[in-house]
Amino acid sequence: MCSRRALASCFSGSCAIGSDASDGFLITLGVCIGSTVVTAFSFAPWFLYLARFLTGSGIGGEYAAINSAIDELIPARVRGRVHLIINGS
């Protein structure tokens, strides 16, 4: 599970570098929502595993996108607290 999150973080980071950070966020959000919906309509165990893999990838990409947005938008004096609030939940 951690490896797919790491791979998704790398993909999301490269999307954010190549374009606007909000585009990378929206792409990973779309992957997460879409694969969650597809999971509900699984017809075989292998399809369920594939859909859950994509869902985990979307979640991992969201971690990278959210932390990137925090670094860009939050002032340095409170950035650590915001990271703890967001990532600690």
C-alpha positions in Angstrom: 0.0 0.0 0.0 2.8 2.4 0.8 4.6 1.7 -2.5 1.6 2.7 -4.6 1.2 5.9 -2.6 4.9 6.7 -3.2 4.5 6.1 -6.9 1.4 8.3 -7.0 3.2 11.0 -5.1 6.0 11.0 -7.7 3.4 11.1 -10.5 1.5 13.9 -8.8 4.7 15.9 -8.2 5.7 15.7 -11.8 2.2 16.8 -12.8 2.4 19.8 -10.5 5.9 20.8 -11.8 4.8 20.5 -15.4 1.7 22.6 -14.9 -0.3 24.6 -12.4 -0.5 22.9 -8.9 -4.3 23.0 -9.1 -4.2 20.9 -12.2 -2.3 18.1 -10.5 -4.7 18.3 -7.6 -7.7 18.0 -9.9 -6.2 15.1 -11.8 -5.5 13.1 -8.6 -8.9 14.0 -7.2 -10.5 12.7 -10.4 -8.5 9.5 -10.2 -9.5 9.0 -6.6 -13.2 9.7 -7.1 -13.5 7.8 -10.3 -11.8 4.7 -9.0 -13.8 4.7 -5.9 -17.0 4.7 -7.9 -15.7 1.9 -10.2 -14.9 -0.1 -7.0 -18.6 -0.2 -6.2 -19.3 -1.9 -9.5 -16.7 -4.6 -9.2 -17.7 -7.9 -10.9 -14.7 -10.0 -10.0 -12.0 -10.1 -7.3 -9.2 -9.1 -9.7 -11.3 -6.1 -10.8 -11.8 -5.1 -7.2 -8.0 -5.3 -6.5 -7.3 -3.2 -9.6 -9.8 -0.5 -8.6 -8.5 -0.4 -5.1 -5.0 0.0 -6.4 -6.1 3.0 -8.4 -7.9 4.4 -5.5 -4.8 4.1 -3.3 -2.8 5.8 -6.1 -5.2 8.7 -6.1 -5.0 9.0 -2.4 -1.2 9.0 -2.5 -1.3 11.7 -5.2 -3.6 13.8 -3.0 -1.1 13.7 -0.2 1.6 15.2 -2.5 -0.7 17.8 -4.0 -2.1 18.9 -0.6 1.4 19.2 1.0 2.6 21.2 -2.1 -0.3 23.6 -1.8 0.4 24.0 1.9 4.0 24.9 1.2 3.0 27.4 -1.4 0.1 29.1 0.3 0.6 29.0 4.1 3.0 31.5 5.8 6.2 29.9 7.2 5.4 30.8 10.8 2.3 28.5 10.9 3.2 26.0 8.1 4.3 23.3 10.6 1.1 23.5 12.5 -1.0 23.3 9.3 1.0 20.3 8.2 0.3 18.5 11.5 -3.4 19.4 11.4 -3.8 18.1 7.8 -1.5 15.1 7.9 -2.3 14.1 11.4 -6.0 13.4 10.8 
